[in-house]
Amino acid sequence: MNSNSAISEQNALQFYRQYSANALLPELDWQKVFGQSELNDVHLRALNTLYQAAVPLALKVFHELNFDVFAPAAYHPQGLGLFDKLAQQEEQFLQVLENESAHLDHGTRHQMWSMLLRGGAVLVFKAWLGHVKSGNSELDKTQFDELSDLLFIKTRPEQLAQRLKVNSQAALTHIFLMHENDVFLDHFNSLETAAMFVDLGVYDAAFLSLRDDRVAEYLKAKGYVTQEQIDDLQCALNPLYCDSLMPKQDCLA
């Protein structure tokens, strides 16, 4: 790429950032972004509402702290300032979500609640970033873990349910989203949230414990599962105890 092309591309990215920070967001085709997932109108409304609320606020905070999401290595820790600033903005984010979701039906608000607890704000931001960088309906997966640390909402599940006027025990589905070969919305903002999704029947306690040792210790301490049950499932799924068949994952933000 010559210097003129590089300058032109950078100018285009800054244009998108300026307009998106002012809530003038490009329209995203969520079904194309998550082509292997069957999205209905409720899922689309939930994703769009999160998108309209999360991206402008995140860009505003990143700009104030000179955090360049377009840089090849965007993650440059600046002490605790970046995390503290984003934590302070979570209340503002919740207020925006309350306002934006007030006219929506309960099913859509419930999907928003479920998505947020499992990384929904991270996902819509990465979809925006993928679109403005490539022009395509895709996720940008560079620095994904670092942005997850910054954008994963920390509010407790019941508190978030109250803010969004959601019945957390409603017998509604909790969608997982597929992009290429990756599954998203499969992480939690806290151990409490992980246990709640076991209570809701979305996850089996023993299976979830096999994925993450911290989750396993928490669920065992709370009486959800025993080590014997975890070992029995491990043996059933992997009778030869091949490490590569059951890799550990970090299920927490």
C-alpha positions in Angstrom: 0.0 0.0 0.0 1.5 3.4 -1.0 1.5 6.4 1.3 -1.5 8.1 -0.4 -3.6 5.0 -0.1 -2.7 4.7 3.6 -3.6 8.3 4.3 -6.9 7.9 2.4 -7.8 4.8 4.4 -6.9 6.4 7.7 -9.0 9.5 6.8 -12.0 7.2 6.0 -11.6 5.5 9.3 -11.4 8.7 11.2 -14.6 9.9 9.3 -16.4 6.8 10.5 -15.2 7.3 14.1 -16.3 10.9 14.2 -19.8 10.3 12.8 -20.3 7.1 14.8 -19.3 8.9 18.0 -22.2 11.2 17.3 -24.6 8.3 16.9 -24.6 8.4 13.1 -23.8 4.8 12.7 -23.6 2.7 9.5 -26.4 0.2 9.2 -25.2 -3.4 9.8 -26.8 -6.5 8.4 -26.7 -8.7 11.5 -27.8 -11.8 9.6 -24.8 -11.5 7.4 -22.5 -10.9 10.3 -23.8 -14.0 12.0 -24.6 -16.0 8.9 -24.7 -19.4 10.7 -27.2 -18.2 13.3 -31.0 -18.0 12.7 -31.9 -14.5 13.9 -35.6 -13.5 14.3 -37.0 -10.0 14.7 -36.5 -10.0 18.5 -32.8 -10.8 18.1 -32.4 -8.1 15.4 -34.1 -5.5 17.6 -32.0 -6.4 20.5 -28.7 -6.2 18.6 -29.6 -2.9 17.0 -30.6 -1.3 20.3 -27.3 -2.5 21.9 -25.4 -1.2 18.8 -27.0 2.2 18.9 -26.3 2.6 22.6 -22.9 1.0 23.0 -20.8 2.2 20.1 -21.1 6.0 20.4 -20.4 5.9 24.1 -17.4 3.6 23.8 -16.0 5.8 21.0 -16.4 8.9 23.0 -14.5 7.4 26.0 -11.8 5.9 23.8 -11.3 9.3 22.1 -11.0 11.1 25.5 -8.3 8.7 26.6 -6.4 8.6 23.2 -7.2 4.9 22.7 -7.0 4.2 19.0 -9.1 1.2 18.1 -7.8 1.4 14.5 -4.1 1.0 15.4 -2.5 -2.4 14.6 -1.9 -2.8 18.3 -4.6 -0.8 19.8 -4.3 -1.9 23.4 -2.0 0.4 25.3 -2.8 0.3 29.0 -2.8 3.8 30.6 -2.7 2.9 34.2 -6.1 2.5 35.7 -7.5 5.6 33.9 -9.0 3.7 31.0 -10.8 1.1 33.1 -11.9 3.7 35.7 -13.3 6.0 33.0 -15.2 3.1 31.4 -16.6 2.0 34.7 -17.9 5.5 35.4 -19.6 5.4 32.0 -21.5 2.2 32.7 -24.2 4.1 34.6 -24.6 6.4 31.6 -24.7 3.4 29.3 -27.5 1.8 31.5 -29.5 5.0 31.4 -29.2 5.1 27.6 -30.3 1.5 27.4 -33.3 2.2 29.7 -34.4 5.0 27.5 -33.8 3.1 24.2 -35.6 0.0 25.4 -38.6 1.6 27.2 -40.8 1.2 24.1 -39.7 -2.3 23.3 -41.5 -5.5 24.1 -40.4 -7.7 27.0 -38.9 -10.4 24.7 -36.5 -7.9 23.1 -35.5 -6.4 26.4 -34.9 -9.9 27.7 -32.6 -10.7 24.8 -30.7 -7.5 25.4 -30.3 -8.4 29.1 -29.1 -11.9 28.2 -26.7 -10.7 25.6 -25.2 -7.9 27.8 -24.4 -10.4 30.5 -22.5 -12.6 28.0 -20.6 -9.9 26.1 -23.2 -8.3 23.8 -21.7 -4.8 24.0 -18.3 -6.2 23.0 -19.8 -8.0 20.1 -21.7 -5.1 18.6 -18.6 -2.9 18.8 -16.5 -5.5 17.1 -19.1 -5.7 14.3 -19.0 -1.9 13.9 -15.2 -2.1 13.8 -15.2 -4.9 11.3 -17.6 -3.0 9.0 -15.7 0.3 9.0 -12.3 -1.4 8.5 -13.4 -3.7 5.7 -16.7 -2.5 4.4 -18.0 -6.0 4.9 -20.5 -7.6 7.4 -17.9 -9.2 9.7 -16.4 -9.1 13.1 -13.0 -7.5 13.7 -11.2 -10.0 15.9 -8.0 -8.2 16.5 -7.4 -7.3 20.2 -10.7 -9.1 21.0 -9.7 -10.1 24.5 -8.5 -6.6 25.4 -11.7 -5.0 24.1 -13.7 -7.6 26.0 -11.9 -6.4 29.2 -12.9 -2.8 28.5 -16.5 -3.2 27.2 -17.9 -6.2 29.1 -20.7 -4.8 31.3 -20.0 -5.4 35.0 -23.5 -4.9 36.4 -25.0 -7.8 38.4 -27.6 -9.8 36.6 -30.6 -9.0 38.8 -29.7 -5.4 39.0 -29.5 -5.2 35.2 -32.8 -7.0 35.0 -34.4 -4.4 37.1 -33.0 -1.6 35.0 -34.3 -3.1 31.8 -37.6 -4.2 33.5 -36.9 -7.8 32.7 -38.2 -10.9 34.3 -35.0 -12.8 34.7 -36.8 -16.1 35.3 -38.9 -15.9 32.1 -39.0 -19.1 30.1 -37.4 -17.4 27.0 -34.5 -18.5 24.9 -30.9 -17.3 25.2 -29.2 -17.2 21.8 -25.6 -18.0 20.9 -24.2 -16.4 17.8 -21.9 -17.9 15.3 -19.3 -16.1 13.1 -17.1 -18.2 10.9 -16.1 -21.1 13.2 -16.4 -19.2 16.5 -19.3 -19.2 19.0 -20.0 -15.9 20.8 -22.1 -14.9 23.8 -20.6 -17.9 25.7 -18.7 -15.9 28.4 -20.0 -14.4 31.6 -19.5 -11.1 33.3 -19.2 -12.8 36.7 -19.3 -16.1 38.5 -22.8 -15.2 39.8 -23.9 -14.9 36.2 -22.5 -18.2 35.3 -24.4 -19.8 38.2 -27.6 -18.0 37.1 -27.4 -19.5 33.6 -27.1 -22.9 35.2 -30.2 -22.2 37.2 -32.0 -21.2 34.0 -31.1 -24.5 32.3 -28.9 -22.9 29.7 -25.8 -24.8 30.9 -25.2 -28.0 32.7 -23.1 -27.4 35.8 -20.7 -30.3 35.3 -20.2 -29.4 31.6 -19.5 -25.7 32.5 -17.1 -26.8 35.2 -15.0 -28.7 32.7 -14.5 -25.6 30.7 -13.2 -23.3 33.4 -11.6 -24.2 36.8 -12.7 -21.0 38.5 -16.3 -21.7 37.5 -15.9 -25.2 38.7 -14.7 -24.1 42.2 -17.5 -21.6 42.5 -20.2 -24.1 41.4 -18.9 -26.8 43.7 -18.8 -24.3 46.7 -22.4 -23.4 45.9 -23.6 -27.0 45.8 -24.4 -27.1 42.1 -22.1 -29.9 41.3 -19.6 -32.3 42.9 -16.1 -33.2 41.8 -17.3 -36.8 41.3 -20.0 -35.5 38.8 -17.3 -33.5 37.0 -15.0 -36.5 36.8 -17.8 -38.8 35.6 -18.6 -36.4 32.7 -14.9 -36.0 31.9 -14.6 -39.8 31.7 -17.7 -40.1 29.5 -16.7 -37.4 27.1 -13.0 -38.3 27.0 -12.4 -41.9 28.1 -8.8 -41.9 27.0 -8.1 -38.6 28.8 -6.6 -36.9 25.8 -5.9 -33.3 26.8 -6.5 -31.9 23.4 -10.1 -33.1 23.4 -11.1 -31.1 26.4 -9.2 -27.8 26.4 -9.8 -25.4 29.2 -11.4 -22.1 28.4 -11.7 -18.8 30.2 -15.5 -18.3 30.6 -15.3 -15.1 32.5 -14.7 -11.5 31.3 
